[in-house]
Amino acid sequence: MNAQIIKDEPSAYFGRMALSNSGMSELMRCPAHLKAMLDRCGQEDNANDAFLAGSLLHCMVLEPSEVSSRYRLKANRGNTKAGKEEAEKAARDGVQLVSQDMWETCSAMAAAALRHPVMRSAHAAGDLRTEQSVYWTELNGTVPCKARVDALVTLPNYGLCAIDLKTTRDASLSAIEKSLYTYGYHRQAAWYRRGLRSAGMDARGFLFLFVEKEPPYLTVATSISEGAQALALDEIKDCVETFAGCMASGIWPGYTESPVIELDLPAWAYKRNQ
């Protein structure tokens, strides 16, 4: 398959069997976790409140003109006759019902994100492309790969740039630095840029826009250092090769193949007792 960038439905993206950044996070735990993720084929619990809030916020920030065609403020309790009728009508209309609290919180977060200079520039640029799926292959076409880019846009001082919207409880710089490695954000930046280059788009900039989930909904935009992305390339190489090996053999190991493992206390425990 030739590398391509297309705007498709989230269900199509998540249902495609391919290596992604979130998949690499599972693979780095152990291949068996990635296999379980692939077997679900994107059939996650998309009805939970966290998923709904995330999708609503993304729409409000990235595609505000589409909000009314995808979401609707819930007027009735779901277990009442009026609530059931409201849910049935929403299903027929192809929209999702959102509670008052969730709507107000997402609206406040979206307003904060849209006030940030990065998003103001993105919407003013004239070439903003949102929710873009990137598909390509690695290792001579043997490893299918994918990435879902929140936004692609040409920004002053950055050129072509990818933007990823993140929610967080703490957008302080120290907290974000800790989360870069914990959640693999350094690897996400390198992986997405790699996919875009495969499709003929050299995104020189990759920006994360963090939005806090509670008032005053502070926002921080960050880039990832080239050093951190270089480290990520080593992780990516290992993941791609491991994925290829598992695909070829059909064996997806767990944490260990030994029946019994002897463990010791961490070094700091001994130092503490001394």
ABEGO torsion letter per residue (X at the ends): XBBBBBBBBAAAAAABBBBBAAAAAAAAABAAAAAAAAAAGGBBBAABAAAAAAAAAAAAAABAAAAAAABBBBABBAABAAAAAAAAAAAAAGBBBBBAAAAAAAAAAAAAAAABAAAAAAAAAGABBBGBBBBBBBGGGABBBBBBBABBBBBBGAEBBBBBBBBBABABAAAAAAAAAAAGAAAAAAAAAAAAAAAGBBBABBBBBBBBABOAGBBBBBBBBAAAAAAAAAAAAAAAAAAAAAAAAGBBBBABABABBBBBBBAAAAAAAX
